[in-house]
């Protein structure tokens, strides 16, 4: 992809475009955030190898916030005040996004956030490229209720995203005439002992589905504890929005097999653009490097941002934002679009089951692009605010 000079009034300088990058390389969510960092740098490398943007290279300014909201906030301040960046590509956990957003807003910057989240938020200083609840939770609830049953047990990490995500899932379950048997939270840095009460409740209540919003390293601990308890995922799977290829790589394939995840992209996605992206990613980072939905969003948002920058000839956040609204891009998952109403992204939901090799195999692909509805104005399991112009299977 070549980014050419589009505007004669672009800044007359050979200095690189400096952008901030904050993804954790250490800490509880390092595995998935490393995939997002990798994808961001892959996109930058692709653009720079094609001549950059308006004949200028992109220079990432990278720090490691170590999965700590306080460090995210402090490093965001440094990026804007000391490094003088204007565009920030950052964050996985909602707690870190909420720590960074006030900094971005106070400096009139622009944050690109490539992670699924709980919805119910809007900032004119943020572009949300991960899934909103109507682009993953709704579809997952519908699939689980029709495939496994309507008795759910909810388990999550102890911070904002799991609480809000579980609240929504509970609403969808009740709407489907189901019942939430229990709701349990474990520490973010969860150990095996923290899941003993979860296993006990599973044994006592015998749910049809365990809906997990456990994140980071605790994910593999939960799945391993489930396996050691002898439960059968064919009858009672763990279903999650936060279990990606990065978390699966940290567990034994037998612990992963049979469990369910909903996301707009999987490493096994079969479209030509998806295969090219995965091949490029693994060529750069190694055959075992996990390619997650968060990585795919990090990749396409960087391309979207730089294409907008090329059109306006500046990294002024306001001008970039104007160019981003209603813009589209052929992402690995399919053609995505930034919704000018809410700064969220039209995405392609999919549901996959893990096979015996720990690889996601798609079991439900509606083949439709879903308009983002971050406030869940429409909460019907049969109405996803579909984009009628995009109904092609990828």
C-alpha positions in Angstrom: 0.0 0.0 0.0 1.5 3.4 -1.0 0.7 6.6 0.7 1.2 9.4 -1.8 1.3 13.1 -1.5 -2.3 14.2 -1.8 -2.3 17.8 -0.6 0.0 20.5 -1.8 -0.2 22.3 1.6 1.3 19.4 3.6 3.9 20.4 6.1 7.2 21.1 4.4 9.6 19.1 6.5 11.6 15.9 6.3 11.0 15.2 10.0 9.2 11.9 10.7 5.6 11.7 11.8 6.0 10.7 15.5 3.2 8.7 17.0 2.8 7.3 20.6 2.5 3.6 21.2 1.5 2.2 24.6 1.0 -1.6 24.8 2.2 -3.6 27.7 5.2 -5.8 27.2 5.2 -7.0 30.8 2.4 -7.5 33.3 -0.8 -9.6 33.4 -2.0 -8.8 29.9 1.4 -8.7 28.2 0.7 -11.6 25.9 -2.3 -10.1 24.1 -0.9 -6.5 24.2 2.4 -7.7 22.7 0.3 -9.0 19.7 -1.2 -5.5 19.4 2.2 -3.8 19.6 3.5 -6.3 17.0 0.7 -5.5 14.6 1.1 -1.7 15.1 4.8 -2.0 14.2 4.0 -4.3 11.2 1.7 -1.6 9.8 4.3 1.1 10.3 6.9 -1.0 8.6 4.6 -1.6 5.6 3.9 2.1 5.2 7.5 3.2 5.7 8.7 0.6 3.2 6.3 2.1 0.7 7.7 5.6 1.1 6.0 6.7 4.3 3.2 9.2 4.4 3.7 12.3 2.2 7.4 11.4 1.8 7.9 11.2 5.6 8.5 8.2 7.7 6.5 7.2 10.7 8.4 7.0 14.0 6.8 5.2 16.9 7.6 6.4 20.4 7.1 3.3 22.5 6.9 2.7 26.3 6.0 -0.3 28.4 3.2 0.5 30.8 3.3 -3.0 32.4 -0.5 -3.5 32.5 -0.7 -0.8 35.1 -3.4 2.0 34.7 -1.2 4.5 36.6 1.8 3.8 34.4 -0.4 4.1 31.3 -1.6 7.6 32.5 1.9 8.7 33.4 3.4 7.6 30.1 0.6 9.1 28.2 1.4 12.5 29.9 5.1 12.0 28.9 4.2 11.2 25.3 2.1 14.4 24.9 4.2 16.8 27.0 7.8 15.6 26.4 7.7 13.6 23.2 5.1 16.0 21.6 3.1 13.3 19.9 -0.5 14.1 18.8 -1.8 10.6 17.9 -1.7 7.7 20.4 -2.2 4.0 19.6 -2.8 2.3 22.9 -4.5 0.2 25.6 -6.1 -3.2 26.1 -7.9 -3.2 29.5 -10.8 -0.7 30.0 -9.1 0.5 33.2 -6.1 1.6 31.2 -8.2 3.3 28.5 -10.1 5.2 31.2 -6.8 6.2 32.8 -5.4 7.5 29.4 -8.5 9.2 28.0 -8.5 12.3 30.3 -4.8 12.9 29.3 -5.7 12.6 25.6 -8.6 14.9 26.0 -6.7 17.5 28.0 -4.0 17.7 25.3 -6.6 17.6 22.5 -5.0 14.5 21.1 -6.5 11.4 19.5 -6.5 7.9 20.9 -6.9 4.8 18.7 -8.2 2.0 20.9 -8.0 -1.5 19.3 -9.8 -3.7 21.8 -13.3 -5.0 22.4 -14.9 -3.3 25.4 -18.0 -2.9 27.4 -19.5 0.0 25.5 -21.5 2.9 27.0 -18.7 5.4 26.2 -18.0 8.1 23.7 -15.2 10.5 23.4 -14.6 12.7 20.4 -10.9 12.2 21.1 -11.1 8.4 20.7 -11.5 6.1 17.7 -12.8 2.7 18.9 -11.7 -0.1 16.5 -12.5 -3.1 18.7 -15.9 -4.7 19.1 -18.8 -3.0 20.9 -21.2 -5.3 22.8 -23.7 -5.4 19.9 -20.9 -6.8 17.7 -19.9 -9.7 19.9 -21.9 -10.2 23.1 -25.3 -10.3 21.3 -24.2 -12.9 18.7 -22.4 -15.0 21.3 -25.5 -15.0 23.6 -27.8 -16.0 20.7 -25.4 -18.8 19.7 -25.0 -20.2 23.2 -28.7 -20.1 24.0 -29.6 -21.9 20.9 -26.8 -24.5 21.0 -26.1 -25.3 24.7 -28.9 -24.1 27.0 -30.0 -21.1 29.0 -28.4 -21.7 32.5 -25.3 -19.5 32.7 -22.6 -19.0 35.3 -20.6 -15.8 35.0 -16.9 -15.5 36.1 -14.6 -12.6 35.5 -11.6 -10.6 36.6 -12.2 -8.0 39.2 -12.2 -4.7 37.3 -14.6 -2.6 35.2 -14.9 -4.5 31.9 -16.0 -7.9 33.4 -18.6 -6.2 35.6 -20.1 -4.3 32.7 -19.8 -7.1 30.2 -21.4 -9.6 32.6 -24.3 -7.1 33.2 -25.0 -7.1 29.5 -24.7 -10.8 29.1 -27.1 -11.3 32.0 -29.6 -9.0 30.3 -29.3 -11.1 27.1 -29.7 -14.4 28.9 -32.8 -13.2 30.7 -34.2 -11.9 27.4 -33.6 -15.4 26.1 -35.7 -16.8 29.0 -32.5 -18.0 30.7 -31.1 -17.7 34.2 -27.8 -16.5 35.6 -26.9 -19.0 38.4 -24.1 -17.1 39.9 -21.6 -14.3 39.2 -18.0 -14.7 40.6 -15.0 -12.5 40.4 -11.3 -13.3 40.9 -8.2 -11.1 41.3 -6.6 -9.7 38.1 -3.5 -11.6 39.0 -5.4 -14.8 39.7 -3.8 -18.0 40.9 -5.1 -21.6 40.9 -6.5 -21.2 44.4 -8.6 -18.2 43.3 -10.5 -20.5 41.0 -11.3 -23.1 43.6 -14.6 -21.4 44.4 -15.4 -21.2 40.7 -14.9 -24.9 40.2 -16.9 -25.6 43.3 -19.9 -23.5 42.0 -19.7 -25.2 38.6 -19.9 -28.6 40.3 -22.8 -27.5 42.5 -24.9 -25.6 39.9 -24.1 -27.6 36.7 -24.6 -24.7 34.3 -25.1 -25.1 30.6 -22.5 -22.4 29.9 -19.7 -20.7 31.8 -19.3 -17.2 30.5 -15.8 -15.9 31.2 -14.5 -12.4 31.3 -11.3 -13.4 32.9 -8.4 -11.6 31.2 -4.7 -12.0 30.8 -2.7 -14.8 32.6 -5.7 -15.8 34.7 -7.4 -17.2 31.6 -5.1 -20.2 31.2 -5.4 -20.9 34.9 -9.2 -21.0 34.7 -9.1 -23.3 31.6 -6.6 -25.6 33.2 -8.6 -25.8 36.4 -11.7 -26.7 34.4 -9.8 -29.5 32.6 -8.4 -30.9 35.9 -12.0 -30.9 37.3 -13.0 -33.3 34.4 -15.7 -31.1 32.9 -16.9 -31.7 29.3 -16.7 -28.7 27.0 -19.0 -30.4 24.5 -21.8 -30.2 27.1 -20.8 -27.2 29.2 -18.2 -24.9 27.4 -16.4 -21.9 28.6 -17.5 -19.1 26.3 -15.5 -15.9 26.3 -14.9 -12.6 24.5 -11.5 -12.2 26.1 -9.9 -15.5 25.2 -7.7 -15.0 22.2 -4.9 -16.8 20.5 -2.5 -15.1 22.9 -4.2 -16.6 26.0 -4.6 -20.0 24.3 -0.9 -20.1 23.6 -0.3 -20.1 27.4 -2.3 -23.2 28.0 -2.2 -26.9 27.1 -4.2 -27.6 23.9 -6.3 -30.1 25.8 -7.4 -27.3 28.2 -8.4 -25.2 25.2 -10.3 -27.8 23.1 -14.0 -27.3 22.8 -14.3 -23.8 24.2 -16.0 -20.9 22.4 -14.9 -17.3 21.6 -16.6 -14.5 19.6 -14.5 -12.0 17.7 -14.4 -10.2 14.4 -11.1 -11.9 13.4 -9.3 -15.2 14.1 -5.9 -16.3 13.1 -7.5 -19.1 11.1 -9.7 -16.6 9.1 -9.6 -17.8 5.5 -10.1 -14.7 3.3 -7.1 -13.7 1.1 -6.5 -10.5 3.0 -6.6 -12.4 6.3 -4.1 -14.9 5.1 -1.8 -12.2 3.8 -1.9 -10.4 7.2 -1.2 -13.6 9.2 1.6 -14.6 6.8 3.3 -11.2 7.1 2.8 -11.2 10.9 4.4 -14.6 11.3 7.2 -13.9 8.9 8.2 -10.9 11.0 7.6 -12.3 14.5 7.9 -16.0 14.1 5.6 -19.0 13.3 4.4 -19.2 16.9 3.5 -15.5 17.4 -0.3 -15.4 18.1 -2.4 -13.2 15.8 -5.3 -11.9 17.8 -8.4 -9.9 17.0 -6.8 -7.1 19.0 -3.8 -7.3 16.8 -5.9 -7.1 13.7 -7.6 -4.0 15.0 -4.3 -2.5 15.9 -3.1 -3.2 12.4 -6.0 -1.7 10.5 -6.4 1.3 12.7 -2.8 2.4 12.1 -3.4 2.1 8.3 -6.7 4.0 8.7 -5.0 6.8 10.7 -2.2 7.3 8.3 -4.5 7.3 5.3 -6.5 10.1 7.0 -3.2 11.9 7.8 -2.2 11.7 4.2 -5.5 13.2 3.0 -5.3 16.2 5.4 -1.6 16.7 5.2 -1.2 17.1 8.9 -1.2 15.1 12.2 -3.5 17.7 13.7 -6.0 15.5 15.6 -9.0 17.6 14.6 -8.1 17.4 10.9 -7.3 13.7 11.1 -10.6 13.1 12.9 -12.5 14.8 10.2 -10.9 12.6 7.5 -11.5 9.5 9.6 -15.2 9.9 10.0 -17.1 7.7 7.5 -13.7 6.4 6.1 -13.4 2.7 5.1 -10.5 0.3 4.9 -10.2 -3.3 3.6 -9.1 -4.9 6.8 -8.1 -8.6 7.2 -11.6 -9.3 8.7 -13.4 -7.5 5.9 -14.1 -3.9 4.9 -14.5 -1.8 8.0 -15.9 1.7 8.4 -15.6 4.4 11.1 -19.1 5.5 12.1 -19.3 9.3 12.1 -22.0 9.2 14.8 -20.0 7.6 17.6 -16.3 7.1 16.4 -16.8 3.3 16.7 -16.2 0.9 13.8 -18.5 -1.3 11.7 -17.2 -4.9 12.2 -17.8 -8.5 11.1 -18.8 -10.8 14.0 -17.8 -14.4 14.0 -17.9 -17.3 16.5 -15.3 -20.0 16.7 -14.6 -23.2 18.7 -11.1 -24.3 19.7 -10.0 -27.6 18.2 -7.7 -30.2 19.7 -4.6 -28.3 18.4 -5.7 -25.1 20.2 -6.8 -23.4 16.9 -10.0 -21.5 16.5 -12.4 -23.0 13.9 -15.3 -20.8 12.8 -18.7 -22.4 13.7 -20.9 -19.4 12.9 -20.2 -16.6 10.4 -23.3 -14.5 9.8 -21.5 -12.8 6.9 -22.7 -9.4 7.8 -21.1 -6.2 8.8 -22.6 -4.8 12.0 -23.1 -1.1 12.7 -21.7 -0.2 16.1 -24.3 0.5 18.8 -22.1 1.2 21.9 -25.0 2.1 24.1 -27.0 -1.0 23.1 -30.0 1.1 22.1 -31.2 -2.0 20.3 -30.9 -5.0 22.7 -32.9 -7.6 20.8 -31.1 -10.9 20.2 -32.6 -10.8 16.7 -31.7 -7.3 15.7 -28.0 -6.4 15.6 -28.3 -3.0 13.8 -26.9 -4.6 10.7 -25.3 -2.6 7.9 -27.5 -3.5 5.0 -24.9 -2.4 2.4 -22.4 -5.1 3.6 -23.8 -8.6 3.7 -21.0 -10.6 2.1 -19.4 -13.6 3.7 -15.6 -13.3 4.2 
